[in-house]
Amino acid sequence: MPAATLRVRTFPIGLHREVTAMSKFVAPLSFTLAAAWVVVIFVLVHGAP
């Protein structure tokens, strides 16, 4: 019984670590995509004759 309880307690911690690692990767990626859109819009607006 203690082994089963231990598994239940450690699973959310491992899942939380995976989600945290993924968010650390996704946050800079989304910032890069947002910056790229700003550059594209700036070029389209200011590059038009």
C-alpha positions as CSV (number, residue, x, y, z in Angstrom):
1,M,0.0,0.0,0.0
2,P,2.7,2.6,0.7
3,A,4.3,1.9,-2.7
4,A,1.0,2.7,-4.4
5,T,0.6,5.9,-2.4
6,L,4.2,6.9,-3.3
7,R,3.5,6.5,-7.0
8,V,0.4,8.6,-6.7
9,R,2.3,11.3,-5.0
10,T,5.2,11.4,-7.3
11,F,3.3,11.3,-10.6
12,P,1.9,14.9,-10.4
13,I,5.3,16.2,-9.5
14,G,6.9,14.5,-12.6
15,L,4.0,15.8,-14.7
16,H,4.5,19.3,-13.3
17,R,8.2,19.2,-14.2
18,E,7.3,18.2,-17.8
19,V,4.8,21.0,-18.1
20,T,7.2,23.5,-16.6
21,A,10.0,22.4,-19.0
22,M,7.6,22.7,-21.9
23,S,6.4,26.1,-20.9
24,K,10.0,27.3,-20.7
25,F,10.4,26.2,-24.3
26,V,7.1,27.5,-25.6
27,A,7.3,31.0,-24.0
28,P,10.4,32.1,-25.9
29,L,9.0,30.5,-29.1
30,S,5.7,32.4,-28.8
31,F,7.7,35.6,-28.1
32,T,9.8,35.0,-31.2
33,L,6.7,34.4,-33.4
34,A,5.1,37.6,-32.0
35,A,8.2,39.6,-32.8
36,A,8.4,38.1,-36.3
37,W,4.8,39.2,-36.9
38,V,5.6,42.7,-35.7
39,V,8.5,42.9,-38.2
40,V,6.4,41.6,-41.0
41,I,3.6,44.1,-40.4
42,F,6.2,46.9,-40.0
43,V,7.7,46.0,-43.4
44,L,4.4,45.7,-45.1
45,V,3.2,49.1,-43.8
46,H,6.4,51.0,-44.3
47,G,7.5,49.2,-47.5
48,A,4.4,50.1,-49.4
49,P,4.9,52.8,-52.0
